[in-house]
Amino acid sequence: MFEYPIRLHHIFVSSGHNYFGQDKAVGPSATHSTYNLMQVDLHAGKGLVGDRFYAVRNDFDGQATFVAQEVIDLLRIELGQPTLQAIALRRNIVIAGADLNRLIGHEFEIVYPETASTGHERIRFCGTKHCSPCRWMDLGVALGALKLLKGRGGLRTQILTDGLLRIGPAILHTNVELNPAAITKPLPKPRLP
C-alpha cells in the first residue's frame, strides 16, 4: 500500500446543471448556484449530499469528481488568468498532491491524519475514468481551457463507503504507485474514454 500526503482545497456541490441542455450559441446558464463547502457527507453508491448527481444510480461513474489543484494553477498560468476560480470547472473536489490519471481503474482511500489510527473517516473511492472536459470550458472557464484540460480534466469516481469529507490535509492510500511529477501531464490519447 502506498501513502501520499494530499490537501483538499475545495469541495463544491450544486443542486442543478448549468450546462446540460443549454444553447451553445447563448452560453451556459447560471441558474444553479455552486456552493464551496468546508465539509460534506458522502454516501456509498450515491454521491455527495446536496449535489446534482446524488443518487443518479448505484453504478453511476461520476458520484464524485476530482480535479488537481496543480492543473488549476497551470490553467491560470497558461491562459493568463491569474484570478481563475476553481469553482468554474464544476468538479466536486479540488485536491493537491495526487496524480489523478494513475487512479483510473483503481481503488483509493482518503484518510485524515488525526483519525488514521482509529480507522474512522477512511473514505474509499474507485477511480472509474477520466473526467473529460466539455465544450463549455472555453465559455465557463476561459478561451483555451477545453484544449488545455484534455487528458487532465480530472477523475470520475464511485464512492465505496459513507463518510465525511472535509477541507484540509489528508492522506491518500492506494495500491498503485503515483508520480507527483506527472500531476499536470495529460493522459495519453489511447487511454482517453
C-alpha positions as CSV (number, residue, x, y, z in Angstrom):
1,M,0.0,0.0,0.0
2,F,1.3,3.4,-1.0
3,E,0.7,6.5,1.1
4,Y,0.7,10.1,-0.2
5,P,0.2,13.4,1.7
6,I,-2.6,15.4,0.0
7,R,-4.6,18.5,0.6
8,L,-8.3,19.1,-0.2
9,H,-8.6,22.7,-1.2
10,H,-12.3,22.9,-2.1
11,I,-15.5,20.8,-2.0
12,F,-18.2,22.0,-4.4
13,V,-21.8,21.0,-4.8
14,S,-24.6,22.3,-7.0
15,S,-28.2,21.2,-6.9
16,G,-28.6,21.5,-10.7
17,H,-27.0,21.6,-14.1
18,N,-25.8,24.8,-15.6
19,Y,-24.6,23.2,-18.9
20,F,-26.8,20.3,-19.8
21,G,-29.4,21.2,-22.3
22,Q,-28.1,24.8,-22.8
23,D,-27.8,26.5,-26.2
24,K,-24.1,26.7,-27.2
25,A,-24.7,29.9,-29.0
26,V,-26.1,31.6,-25.9
27,G,-23.7,30.2,-23.4
28,P,-24.2,28.4,-20.1
29,S,-26.9,29.3,-17.7
30,A,-26.0,30.3,-14.1
31,T,-29.4,29.4,-12.6
32,H,-28.0,26.8,-10.2
33,S,-25.5,28.1,-7.6
34,T,-22.5,26.2,-6.7
35,Y,-21.5,26.1,-3.0
36,N,-18.0,25.9,-1.7
37,L,-18.3,23.7,1.5
38,M,-15.9,23.1,4.4
39,Q,-17.2,19.5,4.6
40,V,-19.8,17.2,3.0
41,D,-21.4,13.9,3.7
42,L,-20.7,11.2,1.2
43,H,-23.0,8.2,0.7
44,A,-21.7,5.0,-0.9
45,G,-23.2,4.3,-4.3
46,K,-24.9,7.7,-4.3
47,G,-22.6,10.7,-4.1
48,L,-22.2,14.0,-2.3
49,V,-25.3,15.0,-0.3
50,G,-26.8,18.1,-2.0
51,D,-25.1,17.6,-5.3
52,R,-26.9,17.4,-8.7
53,F,-25.5,13.9,-9.3
54,Y,-26.6,12.5,-5.9
55,A,-28.4,9.1,-6.3
56,V,-28.5,9.2,-10.1
57,R,-28.0,5.4,-9.9
58,N,-25.8,3.0,-7.9
59,D,-23.4,2.2,-10.9
60,F,-23.1,5.9,-12.0
61,D,-19.4,6.5,-12.7
62,G,-19.3,10.2,-11.6
63,Q,-20.6,10.1,-8.0
64,A,-17.7,12.3,-7.1
65,T,-15.4,14.2,-9.4
66,F,-11.9,15.3,-8.6
67,V,-9.6,17.8,-10.2
68,A,-5.9,18.6,-9.3
69,Q,-5.1,22.0,-7.8
70,E,-1.9,21.8,-9.8
71,V,-4.0,21.7,-13.1
72,I,-5.9,24.7,-12.0
73,D,-2.6,26.5,-11.3
74,L,-1.4,25.5,-14.8
75,L,-4.6,26.9,-16.3
76,R,-4.1,30.2,-14.6
77,I,-0.5,30.5,-16.0
78,E,-1.1,29.1,-19.5
79,L,-4.3,31.0,-20.1
80,G,-3.1,34.3,-18.5
81,Q,-6.0,34.1,-16.0
82,P,-4.4,34.6,-12.5
83,T,-7.8,35.1,-10.8
84,L,-9.4,32.0,-12.4
85,Q,-11.6,30.3,-9.8
86,A,-11.7,26.5,-9.3
87,I,-15.4,26.7,-9.0
88,A,-15.7,27.4,-12.7
89,L,-14.6,23.8,-13.6
90,R,-17.7,22.3,-12.0
91,R,-15.8,19.4,-10.3
92,N,-16.7,18.4,-6.8
93,I,-13.3,18.1,-5.1
94,V,-10.1,20.1,-5.7
95,I,-7.1,18.1,-4.4
96,A,-3.4,18.7,-4.4
97,G,-0.7,16.1,-4.4
98,A,-2.4,13.3,-6.3
99,D,-1.7,12.0,-9.8
100,L,-5.4,11.5,-10.6
101,N,-4.9,9.9,-14.0
102,R,-3.0,7.0,-12.4
103,L,-6.0,6.3,-10.2
104,I,-8.2,5.3,-13.2
105,G,-9.3,1.8,-12.6
106,H,-8.0,1.7,-9.1
107,E,-9.4,1.9,-5.6
108,F,-8.1,4.5,-3.2
109,E,-9.0,6.0,0.2
110,I,-8.7,9.3,1.8
111,V,-7.8,9.3,5.5
112,Y,-7.5,12.2,7.9
113,P,-4.2,12.2,9.9
114,E,-5.9,12.6,13.3
115,T,-8.1,9.6,12.8
116,A,-5.8,7.3,10.8
117,S,-5.0,5.0,13.7
118,T,-8.7,4.6,14.6
119,G,-9.9,3.7,11.1
120,H,-12.6,6.4,11.3
121,E,-13.1,8.7,8.3
122,R,-11.5,6.3,5.8
123,I,-13.4,7.2,2.7
124,R,-13.0,4.7,-0.2
125,F,-13.4,5.5,-3.8
126,C,-12.9,3.7,-7.1
127,G,-11.4,5.8,-10.0
128,T,-13.7,5.0,-12.9
129,K,-12.4,7.1,-15.8
130,H,-11.0,10.4,-16.9
131,C,-13.3,13.4,-16.3
132,S,-13.4,14.7,-19.9
133,P,-13.8,18.5,-20.2
134,C,-16.9,19.6,-22.0
135,R,-17.3,22.2,-24.8
136,W,-18.4,24.7,-22.2
137,M,-15.0,25.0,-20.7
138,D,-14.0,27.7,-23.2
139,L,-17.0,29.8,-22.2
140,G,-17.3,29.0,-18.5
141,V,-13.6,29.0,-17.6
142,A,-11.6,30.8,-20.3
143,L,-10.9,30.6,-24.0
144,G,-8.4,27.7,-24.5
145,A,-9.4,25.8,-21.3
146,L,-11.0,23.0,-23.3
147,K,-7.8,22.2,-25.2
148,L,-5.6,22.5,-22.1
149,L,-7.9,20.3,-20.0
150,K,-8.0,17.4,-22.5
151,G,-6.3,14.5,-20.8
152,R,-6.1,16.3,-17.4
153,G,-9.7,17.3,-16.7
154,G,-9.9,15.2,-13.5
155,L,-11.1,11.9,-12.3
156,R,-14.6,10.4,-12.1
157,T,-15.2,8.1,-9.2
158,Q,-17.7,5.9,-7.5
159,I,-18.0,6.2,-3.7
160,L,-17.5,2.9,-1.9
161,T,-18.0,3.9,1.8
162,D,-20.0,6.5,3.6
163,G,-18.0,9.3,5.3
164,L,-17.5,12.9,6.0
165,L,-15.1,14.6,3.5
166,R,-13.6,17.9,4.7
167,I,-11.1,20.5,3.6
168,G,-7.5,20.3,4.8
169,P,-4.6,17.9,4.9
170,A,-5.2,14.2,4.5
171,I,-3.5,11.0,3.3
172,L,-4.3,9.1,0.2
173,H,-3.8,5.3,0.3
174,T,-3.7,3.2,-2.9
175,N,-2.2,0.1,-4.2
176,V,-0.8,1.9,-7.3
177,E,2.3,4.0,-7.3
178,L,1.6,7.6,-8.1
179,N,4.1,10.0,-9.7
180,P,3.9,13.5,-8.3
181,A,5.8,14.9,-11.3
182,A,3.0,13.7,-13.6
183,I,0.1,15.5,-11.9
184,T,-0.2,18.1,-14.8
185,K,0.8,15.7,-17.6
186,P,-2.1,14.9,-19.9
187,L,-3.4,11.3,-20.2
188,P,-2.1,9.6,-23.3
189,K,-4.8,9.6,-26.0
190,P,-5.1,5.8,-26.2
191,R,-6.4,5.7,-22.6
192,L,-9.0,8.5,-23.0
193,P,-12.6,7.3,-22.9
